[in-house]
Amino acid sequence: MTTVLERPAEPKEVRPQRSWLPVLWTLPPVLVVLGIAGYPIVRVLAESTRTETGRGTDVWSSVLGSAAFRDALWRTVSIAVCSTLGCLVLGTFLAIVLAFVPFPGSGVVGRLIDTILTLPSFLITLAFTFLYGTAGAVNALISELTGATQPVIAFLTTPLGVILAEITYFTPFVVRPVLAAFAQMPREQLDVAASLGASPWRVLRQVVLPEAWPALAAGGSLVLLLTLNEFGIVLFTGAKGVITLPALIYTRGIVTFDLPGAAVLATVQVLLSLTLYLAYRMIFARFTRTKGA
């Protein structure tokens, strides 16, 4: 009797079936994002090309070639850069003091900084008006002490007043990420540097600040974006001569009802913000890659 051993059949390759479920779950949020962010941008771009005779670039040429646009662009960028630099300097100083210089009430100061983040920007401007306005408390005190009949302090309605108000309001956006970076720093590094005879300034320069560069880049980029698009502080300071791009957009779109011109300015504002955001992402990725290496 002969037994024939049959070779078992090779299992057929089972191809995974394509599932459309992830696509279906992803589609609603994508449509929501496109509706919330994409449609307004497309609508503004379309409005910027509308002319009296149809579609064209006449409005773009007129707006971008005007002196009002150039002045507003320069004013916007200069105020944003100056405010950001001031926030970086003041925010770094406050973060270093709160993190490494123990003093009574440091926790209260930290809570106050967090509280500023929850306040609308116009409250800071109103506080500046009550303090430094022409009829504010500081001018009233100076007049009482010196007998001056004219306000001595009159910077509130100037670019300097806008910059100081923005520094006051946006500095917490730098303090918070820098404090978080300091909290993750191993204390052994500071102890070793101090035991080797390094001065506090050298420890700060060579040990502390290098750890804070990514946080400073993140906080500074966020502040630059916010100050670039800030409108409330400019409006509530009453600085009529300080015309930024958001203020010019408001004037064109709401006051004079020049919607195509306002759309052109809004498009420029969006391009500035997107360019700055992309630059921030590249810088932050570089810092992260360098730190990881």
C-alpha atoms as one frame of an Amber mdcrd trajectory, in Angstrom:
protein
   0.000   0.000   0.000   1.484   3.222  -1.061   0.801   6.423   0.793   0.879
   9.523  -1.314   1.735  12.659   0.593   0.136  15.624  -1.008   1.872  18.932
  -0.745  -0.325  21.376   1.063  -1.572  24.215  -1.018   0.145  27.512  -0.469
  -2.038  30.028   1.322  -3.389  32.699  -0.899  -2.100  36.169  -0.313  -4.707
  38.131   1.531  -4.728  41.732   0.481  -5.924  44.127   3.111  -9.154  45.729
   2.144  -9.040  49.454   1.781 -11.096  51.135   4.456 -12.717  54.462   3.749
 -13.592  54.980   7.403 -10.510  57.146   8.233 -11.270  59.301   5.202 -14.860
  59.735   6.310 -13.738  60.734   9.795 -11.192  63.201   8.411 -13.489  64.826
   5.877 -15.777  66.774   8.301 -12.990  68.626  10.174 -11.239  69.393   6.871
 -14.450  70.865   5.474 -14.950  72.891   8.656 -11.408  74.282   8.459 -11.824
  75.122   4.782 -15.117  76.833   5.517 -13.790  78.828   8.467 -10.332  79.741
   7.152 -10.303  79.027   3.441 -13.510  80.688   2.324 -12.822  84.124   3.918
  -9.374  84.232   2.309 -10.747  83.299  -1.108 -13.576  85.800  -0.676 -11.161
  88.598   0.217  -8.925  87.760  -2.749 -11.915  87.834  -5.071 -13.078  91.160
  -3.639  -9.630  92.688  -4.115  -9.842  92.148  -7.880 -13.260  93.770  -8.278
 -13.235  96.994 -10.269 -15.906  99.265 -11.720 -15.581  97.560 -15.093 -15.257
  93.961 -13.880 -12.127  92.168 -12.696  -8.544  93.372 -12.777  -5.516  94.562
 -10.827  -6.316  98.257 -10.895  -7.191  98.335  -7.199  -3.955  96.557  -6.319
  -1.885  99.058  -8.294  -3.718 101.991  -6.750  -3.487 100.780  -3.152   0.072
  99.428  -3.196   1.326 102.543  -4.954  -0.203 104.961  -2.467   1.807 106.779
   0.199  -0.823 105.855   2.808  -0.096 102.144   2.298   3.670 102.581   2.505
   3.410 104.666   5.670   0.987 102.201   7.264   3.177  99.223   6.363   6.282
 100.873   7.771   4.424 101.939  10.909   2.995  98.447  11.417   6.315  96.652
  11.033   8.316  99.142  13.116   5.823  99.112  16.004   5.622  95.305  15.917
   9.409  94.861  15.897   9.999  97.414  18.669   7.222  95.928  20.800   8.563
  92.411  20.282  12.092  93.406  21.261  10.758  95.140  24.363   8.693  92.070
  25.278  11.705  89.787  24.827  13.930  91.916  27.053  11.334  92.511  29.766
   9.910  88.984  29.564  13.342  87.353  29.860  14.221  89.545  32.829  10.952
  88.744  34.624  11.298  85.011  33.905  14.859  84.945  35.276  13.800  86.767
  38.434  10.764  84.532  38.992  12.715  81.326  38.302  16.059  81.937  40.027
  15.627  84.808  42.493  13.367  83.700  45.340  11.510  86.561  47.020   8.311
  86.879  49.039   5.287  87.196  46.801   6.837  85.623  43.700   3.832  83.337
  43.381   1.477  86.324  43.464   3.496  88.034  40.723   3.280  84.892  38.600
  -0.498  84.774  39.057  -0.784  88.440  38.089   1.155  87.748  34.907  -1.242
  84.912  34.102  -4.175  87.235  34.786  -2.989  89.726  32.152  -3.275  86.960
  29.558  -7.020  86.773  30.223  -7.704  90.501  29.902  -8.718  92.282  26.687
  -6.060  94.602  25.339  -8.211  97.737  25.627  -8.161  97.465  29.447  -4.399
  97.998  29.413  -4.896 100.995  27.156  -7.552 102.452  29.455  -5.221 101.987
  32.408  -2.499 103.860  30.490  -5.004 106.636  29.766  -5.940 106.972  33.435
  -2.261 107.059  34.406  -0.443 108.888  31.599  -3.189 110.685  29.679  -3.325
 114.458  29.491  -5.809 114.384  32.372  -4.306 111.291  33.991  -3.063 110.771
  37.519   0.628 111.295  36.721   0.084 114.599  34.934  -2.244 115.752  37.719
   0.403 114.939  40.321   3.143 116.733  38.344   0.893 119.775  37.911   0.179
 119.840  41.627   3.856 119.586  42.525   5.271 121.967  39.903   2.299 124.199
  39.081   2.558 123.368  35.375  -0.506 124.332  33.378   0.224 122.063  30.410
   0.525 118.267  30.544   4.160 117.306  30.980   3.691 113.702  29.821   2.101
 113.469  26.379   3.455 110.287  24.797   0.266 108.232  24.936  -1.018 109.216
  21.481   2.377 108.712  19.824   3.979 105.518  18.480   5.919 105.308  21.760
   2.643 105.115  23.687   1.395 102.287  21.464   4.700 100.410  21.843   4.705
 100.733  25.643   1.088  99.582  25.861   1.825  96.575  23.646   4.911  95.688
  25.685   2.826  95.797  28.854   0.111  93.592  27.402   2.141  91.056  25.398
   5.116  90.492  27.726   3.353  87.570  29.513   3.335  85.709  26.186   7.133
  85.613  26.496   7.330  85.025  30.251   5.243  81.845  30.230   7.241  79.760
  27.677  10.564  80.954  29.097   9.499  79.948  32.627   8.490  76.550  31.257
  11.933  76.169  29.654  13.656  77.116  32.911  11.520  74.602  34.829  12.818
  71.770  32.611  16.449  72.756  33.103  18.396  70.306  35.324  19.536  72.124
  38.461  22.711  70.048  38.418  23.963  72.136  35.487  23.730  75.293  37.556
  25.354  73.639  40.564  28.240  72.303  38.493  28.805  75.657  36.808  28.775
  77.429  40.170  31.130  74.876  41.725  33.609  75.469  38.911  33.776  79.132
  39.847  31.598  80.588  37.112  30.110  83.965  37.936  26.329  84.388  37.934
  26.513  86.414  34.700  28.541  83.667  33.018  26.122  80.991  34.197  23.274
  83.074  32.861  24.968  83.647  29.506  26.418  80.170  28.888  24.032  77.828
  30.704  20.632  79.430  31.277  19.998  81.462  28.132  21.023  78.728  25.632
  18.319  76.526  27.124  15.771  79.295  26.658  16.447  80.093  22.966  13.643
  77.863  21.589  11.180  79.320  24.103  12.308  82.849  23.272  11.945  82.127
  19.560   8.436  80.751  20.114   7.336  83.568  22.417   8.913  86.280  20.285
   7.353  84.953  17.083   3.937  84.788  18.744   4.263  88.349  20.035   5.390
  89.577  16.624   2.356  87.960  15.008  -0.011  89.445  17.590   1.463  92.943
  17.474   1.516  92.875  13.684  -2.263  92.387  13.721  -3.064  94.472  16.822
  -5.863  96.976  16.390  -7.491  97.517  19.782  -4.507  99.185  21.431  -3.998
 101.561  18.494  -7.678 102.442  18.514  -8.071 102.993  22.263  -4.920 105.071
  22.683  -6.518 107.667  20.436  -3.312 107.854  18.406  -4.872 109.370  15.303
  -1.514 109.906  13.642  -0.487 106.275  14.185  -2.062 104.528  11.187  -1.164
 100.847  11.008  -2.365  98.327   8.435  -5.251  97.070  10.630  -6.315 100.672
  11.268  -6.115 101.442   7.554  -8.170  98.336   6.756 -10.796  99.509   9.237
 -10.845 102.983   7.721 -11.146 101.714   4.155 -13.676  99.002   4.875 -15.919
 100.540   7.565 -15.488 104.307   7.381 -15.179 104.948   3.647 -16.748 101.618
   2.583 -13.998 100.949   0.050 -14.273  97.161   0.192 -11.897  96.337  -2.713
  -9.201  98.579  -1.226  -9.726  97.066   2.222  -9.523  93.578   0.670  -6.146
  94.403  -0.888  -4.809  95.603   2.457  -6.248  92.546   4.224  -4.547  90.267
   1.702  -1.212  91.951   2.354  -1.806  91.546   6.090  -2.537  87.837   5.662
   0.583  87.349   3.530   2.714  89.065   6.170   1.278  86.867   8.902   1.711
  83.644   6.911   5.286  84.544   5.947   6.136  85.273   9.555   4.523  82.024
  10.683   6.504  79.980   8.153   9.711  81.702   9.236   8.866  80.914  12.860
   8.321  77.238  12.032  11.651  77.040  10.211  13.543  78.741  13.040  11.865
  76.630  15.714  12.573  73.412  13.767  16.210  74.414  13.426  16.553  75.103
  17.152  14.859  71.811  17.990  17.050  69.854  15.554  20.219  71.490  16.886
  19.231  70.779  20.487  18.371  67.150  19.672  21.715  66.641  17.939
